[in-house]
Amino acid sequence: METSKIQDFYKGARVFLTGGTGFMGKALIEKLLRDTEVETIYILVREKKGKTSHMRIDELFDDVVFERLKSQEPNCKNKVQPIAGDCSIAGLGLSIIDRQRLITDVDIVLHVAATVNFNQHIKLAYNINVRATRDVLDLAREMTNLKSIVHVSTAYSNCIRDHIEEKIYDVPLDSSDLEVMLDKMTKHESELYTETLLGEWPNTYTFTKALAESMVKNRGNGLPIGIFRPSIIISTYKEPVPGWIDNLYGPTGITAGTVSGIIRTALCDGEKIADLIPIDTCVAAILASTWDIKERHSKKNDDKIPVYNYVSSVENPLYWNEFLNINYQECLKWIPEKAIWYPTITITNNKYFYYLMTFLYHTFPALLFDLASLAVGGKPRLLSLYKKVHKFTTILLFFSTKEWSFSNKNVQGLWLTLNKSDRDLFPFSMGQVQWLTYLRNYTPGIRRYLLKESYSSLQQSQKRCKRLEIMHNVLKITLTGLLVNFGYFFVKSVVGLLLRPFS
């Protein structure tokens, strides 16, 4: 077999990673330590809840995603060095000593850090997603051995367009001007002005990620830099274990809510493409893109900053109907022991019908349960839970009822340049993902890694599922009977009123 060019690129490398404690960051660290011979990974870590950066790294390696790695390389953690800092603070919150250390040592930069809260306050979203990008670029420009830098954006940074190519689009507002404006405003004033600032963008996340790309275009000239745009990232396909996930973002939250019997209706257009990508193939593509950026820069025959649209819709489209139908079948097999009701889901792309369904399936039953809980001296919880659920599903509305077309020639071209060794080690081609196989691991992964229920409790859960199904059917029949009777008496009353003048 040919030697892996990507492994050669990372051999002895010293990598600076932002966002290392997040979902993508964990997967990147695991993949780098398992399949490359990096010398050091410097991770920017902020102190949180009284925990130092070193304590948070120890906590990070307790995640199940590192179990395979630790069994193969027990001392793998020695290659990870925390750097105390914070992307929400100017200059990344770095000390002078740590800054100089990074400038001297680092040759690869992976800028992953971002606030992915769609409705984050505009000031904080700007500081983390835009200003921190500028600070990373300024730091990288001083690095004496820099080979490559990747800015991880999102495929939806330009979601105001129907077709998105692998290029950096202009934005209507200069980021420096916006920063000056935001600095002069109070928090309340900036909240009031947010909708005007966003323009056509649906939320502060996509808006600030578009601004960050513009920042890369304006300040990245001469640097070996590229932009990587993933679409909707969900659990692992194969590596290091199938189905691993650590967050409830996007469709994972809907699936977890469905399998738990909490979410019973959702607003979604089943005929639209669900542009989903597994985290492990995404990470493989990021690491391959980092190598490709270095190759492109060394040739110096193109000054354009390369953009990589990492999406599934071009080569391997999956529709929301397919995703939801397969998931629902899996939900019935993997119902958790703590499920509150039998899994059932009604999908609609009609807003008014959705609001009716949320009242009938969510709000009204929650009200009855909370009243019953109060009657026996308990605490009402379901109404407040559904308030959060409805806020979450409203945020997803923009992405679950629309569809975009993408160009991904750079991603496909990169795959074609790899030799067999690199394709085996960094399998990022979305054309090779088997969706049915993938989705059969997706729901059990949610049950195990998010809901923290082991496979040993599955038999007990199946018995509970049968009981919940009986209760669900009894309730359905009862409610249907009540509605039919109500309809009958209502029609009878109306007809009686209409016929009264003639009697």
MIPA-602123 format. One record per residue (C-alpha): y, z, x. Coordinates in steps of 0.25 Angstrom, whole numbers, plus 5000, padded with zeros to 4 digits. Each point is the difference from the previous one (the first is absolute). Example, Ala and Ser with C-alpha at 12.3 -4.5 7.8 and 13.67 -1.06 7.14 Angstrom:
BEGIN
498250315049 501449985006 
//
This chain:
BEGIN
500050005000 501449975004 500950125005 500950064989 501449955003 500650114990 499250115007 500549955014 501450014994 499850154996 499350045012 500850115007 501149984991 501050114996 500349994985 501250064992 499750024986 500950044988 499450044987 498750055007 499750114990 500149904988 498849924994 500249885009 500450085012 498650084999 499349874999 500749945012 499850125009 498550004996 499849855002 500850005014 499150125005 498749944995 500149865004 501049995011 500250075014 501550044998 500450105010 501050084991 500550004985 501350074999 500250044985 501450034995 499750134991 501050094993 499950154998 499650034986 499850134992 500150085013 498949915007 500349955014 499749865004 498850045008 499550084988 500249884991 499249915010 498850104999 500150004985 500049845000 498750005008 499350084989 500149884991 498649954996 500549865005 499850055015 498650054998 499349885005 501049995012 499850155004 498549985000 500149895010 501250055008 500150154999 501250005009 500849894993 501150094996 500450025014 500649865000 501050044989 501350065004 500950054989 501549975002 500950094992 501049924991 500449964986 500349864995 501050064990 500950055012 500949915008 499349965014 498750034994 500350155002 499449985015 500450105011 500649935013 498750035007 499149944990 500949884999 499949985015 498550015000 499849904989 501049905007 499250025013 498650004995 499949914987 499649865000 499649984985 500850054988 499450004986 501150044990 499350044988 500850124995 500749984986 500250074987 499149934990 500650084988 500549884992 501150094994 500450085012 501550035001 500849895006 500650085011 498650055005 499349874997 501149935009 499950105011 498549995001 499749864997 501349935006 500750095010 498750055007 499649855002 501349985007 499750135009 498649945003 500649875004 501150075009 498950085006 499149885003 501149925006 500150115011 498450005002 499849955014 498549954998 500149964985 499049894997 500050004984 500750064988 499549994986 500950044988 499150034988 500849964987 499449964987 499649874993 501050044989 501250025008 500549864994 499450034986 501249944994 499449865004 498949934993 499549945013 500050085013 499849925013 499850065014 501450015004 501250104999 500949984988 501550035000 500450124992 501450014992 500450135007 500250035015 499250125003 501150065009 501049984989 499150074990 499850125010 501550025001 500150004985 498850104998 500650095011 501350014992 499350034987 499550134995 498550014996 500449994985 501049885002 498949925007 499050034989 501149944990 500249885009 498549975003 499849904988 501249925005 499550005014 498649964997 500449884992 498749924997 499150095008 499250094991 500050135008 500650065013 498749985007 500049855000 501549995001 500050085013 498849935006 500749874998 501250065007 499150045011 499549865002 501449955001 500350115011 498849955008 500549864999 501450045005 499650105010 498749955005 500449885008 499349995013 499050114997 498549964999 500150044985 499349964987 500050044985 498750034993 500050004985 498850064993 499949994984 499450124992 499150085010 498850084994 498750065006 499249955011 499049894999 499050035011 500750085012 499850115004 499350034986 500149924987 501050054989 500850105008 501450034995 501050115001 501049974989 500349974985 501049895002 499949884991 498749954994 499350125006 500750104992 499749924987 498549995004 500050155003 500750034987 499049914993 498750065006 500550144997 500349974985 501550025002 500549864999 499549924988 501149894999 500749925010 501149895000 499549885008 499849854999 498549985002 500349855003 500850035012 499550015014 499850145006 500449985014 499250115006 499550025015 499150105006 500650095010 499049975011 500249855000 501550034999 500050085013 499149905007 501149894996 501150095006 499350025013 499749855001 501449974996 500650095011 499149925011 500549874994 501550045001 499850035014 499349865002 501149934993 501150075007 499449975014 500049854997 501550004996 499949874992 500550064987 501150104999 499750034985 499550144997 498649984994 499750054986 498650034995 499750004985 498750084999 499649974986 498749974992 500649914990 500049875009 498550005005 499350104990 500750034987 499650114991 500650014986 500450134994 498949984989 498949995010 500550125008 500150094987 498749954994 499250025012 500750145002 499750044986 498549985002 500050085013 500850114993 498950024990 499050025012 500950095008 500750094990 500550135007 499550144996 501450044997 500349884991 500750044987 499549894991 499149885000 500649885008 500649894991 501249915003 500849914991 500849895008 501249934994 501249925005 500850034987 501050115002 500150044986 498550014998 499950085013 501050104995 499250024987 498750015008 500650115009 500450084988 498649994994 499250015012 500850095009 501250074994 499450044986 498750055006 500750085011 500950064989 498850054992 499350055013 501250085005 500250064986 498650045000 500150065014 501350084996 499250054988 499050075009 501050055010 499949895010 501049915006 500449864995 499849905011 499649864994 501449964995 500650035014 498949925006 500249884991 501550005003 499649985015 498949904996 501049914992 501150015011 498949955010 499549894991 501549954997 500249995015 498849915001 500549914988 500749905009 498849975008 498950014990 500649904991 500649895010 499449915010 500549945013 499549885008 500050025015 499849925013 499250065011 499849895010 500350095012 498950104995 499049884998 500449945013 499850135008 498650014994 499649865005 500550035014 499150125001 498649995008 498750064994 500250135007 501450024994 499649964986 498850105000 500950115006 501249974991 499549944987 501349984993 499749874992 500250024985 499149884998 498850085004 500250124991 499050014989 500850064989 498750054992 499550075012 501350065003 500350054985 498650064999 500550105012 501450024995 499850094988 498950095007 501050015012 501150054990 499050104995 499650055014 501249995008 501150024990 499450094989 499150075011 498749994992 498749985008 498949914996 499150124998 500850044987 499849864994 498850034991 500750124994 501249904998 499249904993 499550114990 501450044997 500449854998 498949994989 500650124993 501549955002 499549864994 499550074987 501250084999 500949875002 499249924989 500150124990 501550005002 500149854999 499250004987 500850124995 501449945003 499649864995 499650074987 501350084999 500849875003 499249924989 500350114990 501450015003 500249854999 499350004987 500850114994 501349935006 499749874994 499650064987 501350084999 500849875004 499349924989 500250114990 501550005003 500149854999 499349994986 500750124994 501149914994 499049924993 499250114994 
//
